[in-house]
Each structure stands twice: as structure tokens, then as C-alpha cells.
């Protein structure tokens, strides 16, 4: 991965790639780990804020996200300046709940990780990554919640089977509609 600060360094980018705008988020990444109907938020280090003067003075930063955003990471790129510390926005867990609900509905997943940052000047939330079955490092009682989710899924599927057993296709009695049954019956008799 890389952070490109200016047009001249676009040459560092190799195709094919995914490009995202960088937003200042006070070096805090929120990892939302989802297991079924539950989720847990883990705060991780991330990139510090960059400003216009950085765009003129810094070259492309090449990095591995594990070196920046693991719980034990100590990168020079994650150290906030003293001026930036008061800009830190406290997260609103209701917004996290909405994000989790929407991502689960969109992707139809019960196991998912969502990486979120909060822009420090506007308080806007940005989803920067969605991971299918992430590592769950820092999720308390993960296996207990996983087993509960699997059990709930099995119960839901069994009740769906019971409901669908009562549904059967019936032969259409109307002359103007062809349910397919009539055509099949005609074929049986025409081949005899």
C-alpha cells in the first residue's frame, strides 16, 4: 500500500490498483468486528494527519497495513503532533450500529470486519475497508458468540424448512392460465 501526496508521485502507482482519498482522522482506526447480531469495536493506531505542507515535502509512503494498524504497532507515521490531539472526535456507537446493520444487509454476511475512520474536522465517518472473516484479534468471547450465531442460524433455517413444507404447487384450474402441469400432462398422453 502507499500514500501518494502529489501528482508527480503518481508514477509510483502500479496498475491495477484501488485509490482512496486520504482523510485526516487523528491516527485512529476503528475496527468493527461483527459476529451475527453482535459487534465489538477495537481502536487501533493509524496514520497521523497530513497537511498541505506535507504534500510538497513528502515523497510517497510505501507501507504494509500490519506495520501501521496492529494493536502493538509503533510507527513514526502514527504519532500525532501536539496540535492535533484536541481535534480527536469521540465515536458515536449508534452510528457504528447503523454501519454494521447496513453492511450486514448489503453483503448478507454474519461474519465481517469493517474498518472505519472519523474525519477530524467534520466528524464524518468513512468506511475504508470491509473484510470477510477478519482475524477478530481483540474480540472478547469470540468463539462463544460464533457458536451462538451458528446455532441461531440453524434454528432459523429449520423454521424456514418447516414453513416451506406447507407450501405446494397446485394444478391451475383456469383454462386461460397454463401452470405447466397441463403441458406436461398433454406430453404424457401424446407420446402414448
TIVEXPA-408641 format. One record per residue (C-alpha): residue in one letter; z, x, y. Coordinates in steps of 0.25 Angstrom, whole numbers, padded with zeros to 4 digits, always signed. Each point is the difference from the previous one (the first is absolute). Layout:
// TIVEXPA-408641
AZXY
...
This chain:
// TIVEXPA-408641
X+0000+0000+0000
X-0002+0004+0014
X+0003-0004+0015
X-0011+0003+0009
X+0003+0001+0015
X-0013+0001+0006
X-0015-0002-0001
X-0003+0015-0002
X+0008+0000-0013
X-0007-0012-0006
X-0008+0011-0008
X+0013+0002-0008
X-0002-0014-0006
X-0008+0000-0013
X-0007-0013-0005
X+0004-0009-0006
X+0013-0003+0007
X+0008-0011+0006
X+0004+0001+0014
X+0012-0006+0007
X+0005+0001+0014
X+0013+0007+0002
X+0011-0007+0007
X+0013+0006+0005
X+0011-0005-0009
X+0011+0010+0003
X-0001+0007-0014
X+0005-0012-0008
X-0008-0006-0012
X+0006-0013-0006
X-0004-0001-0015
X+0002-0014-0005
X+0001+0000-0015
X-0003-0014-0006
X+0005-0004-0014
X-0003-0015-0002
X+0007-0009+0011
X+0008+0012+0004
X-0002+0012+0009
X+0007+0012+0005
X-0003+0008+0013
X+0002+0015-0001
X-0001+0008+0013
X-0008+0013-0001
X-0004+0012+0009
X-0014-0001+0006
X-0008+0007+0011
X+0006+0002+0014
X-0006-0006+0012
X-0013+0006+0006
X-0004+0000+0014
X-0013+0002+0008
X+0004+0015+0003
X+0001+0001-0016
X-0015-0005-0001
X-0004+0012+0009
X+0009+0011-0006
X+0001-0003-0015
X-0010+0002-0011
X-0002-0009-0012
X+0013-0001-0008
X-0003+0000-0015
X+0011-0005-0009
X+0005-0006-0013
X+0008-0013+0003
X+0010+0004-0010
X+0004+0012+0009
X+0002-0009+0012
X+0006-0013-0005
X+0008+0002-0013
X+0015-0002+0002
X+0003+0015+0000
X-0012+0004+0009
X+0003+0010+0011
X-0013+0002+0007
X-0001+0005+0014
X-0010-0012+0003
X+0012-0009-0003
X+0009+0005+0011
X+0001-0009+0012
X+0002+0005+0014
X+0013-0004+0007
X-0008-0009+0010
X-0006-0008-0012
X+0013-0003-0007
X+0004-0012+0010
X-0014-0006-0003
X+0003-0003-0014
X-0002-0015-0004
X+0010-0007-0009
X-0007-0007-0011
X+0000-0015-0001
X+0002-0004-0015
X-0006-0014+0002
X-0013+0007+0003
X+0001+0008-0012
X+0003-0012-0008
X-0013-0006+0006
X-0008+0012-0003
X+0005+0000-0015
X-0003-0015-0002
X-0014+0002+0006
X-0004+0013-0008
X+0005-0007-0013
X-0009-0012+0003
X-0012+0008+0004
X+0000+0009-0012
X+0007-0008-0010
X+0010+0011-0004
X+0014+0000-0004
X+0002+0015+0000
X-0005+0006+0013
X+0004+0011+0011
X-0003-0003+0014
X+0001+0011+0011
X+0003-0005+0014
X+0002+0007+0013
X+0004-0006+0013
X-0007+0004+0013
X+0011+0006+0009
X-0005-0006+0014
X-0005-0014-0005
X+0009-0003-0012
X-0013-0004-0008
X+0001+0002-0015
X-0012+0007-0007
X-0002+0000-0015
X-0006+0014-0003
X+0000+0000-0015
X+0001-0010-0012
X+0003+0006-0013
X-0001-0006-0014
X+0013+0003-0008
X+0006+0011+0009
X+0011+0010-0004
X+0011-0009+0004
X+0009+0012+0004
X+0012-0005+0007
X-0001-0015-0005
X+0014-0003-0005
X+0000-0007-0014
X-0015+0001-0002
X+0000-0003-0015
X+0009-0011+0001
X-0009-0007+0011
X-0012+0004-0008
X+0005-0007-0013
X+0004-0012+0008
X-0013-0001+0006
X-0007+0001-0014
X+0009-0011-0005
X-0003-0009+0011
X-0015+0002-0001
X+0001-0003-0015
X+0008-0013+0002
X-0011-0004+0011
X-0011+0003-0010
X+0006-0008-0011
X+0003-0012+0009
X-0015+0001+0005
X-0004-0001-0015
X+0008-0012-0002
X-0006-0007+0011
X-0014+0004-0003
X+0002-0005-0015
X+0001-0015+0006
X-0014+0002+0006
X-0012-0003-0008
X-0014-0003+0003
X-0005-0014-0003
X-0013-0006-0003
X-0007-0006+0012
X-0002-0015-0002
X-0009-0001+0012
X-0015-0001-0002
X-0004+0007+0013
X+0009+0012-0003
X-0002+0011-0010
X+0012+0007-0004
X-0007+0009-0010
X+0006-0007-0012
X-0012-0010-0001
X-0010+0011+0001
X+0007+0007-0012
X+0000-0013-0008
X-0015-0002+0003
X-0003+0014-0005
X+0008-0002-0013
X-0008-0013-0003
X-0013+0005+0004
X+0001+0012-0010
X+0003-0009-0012
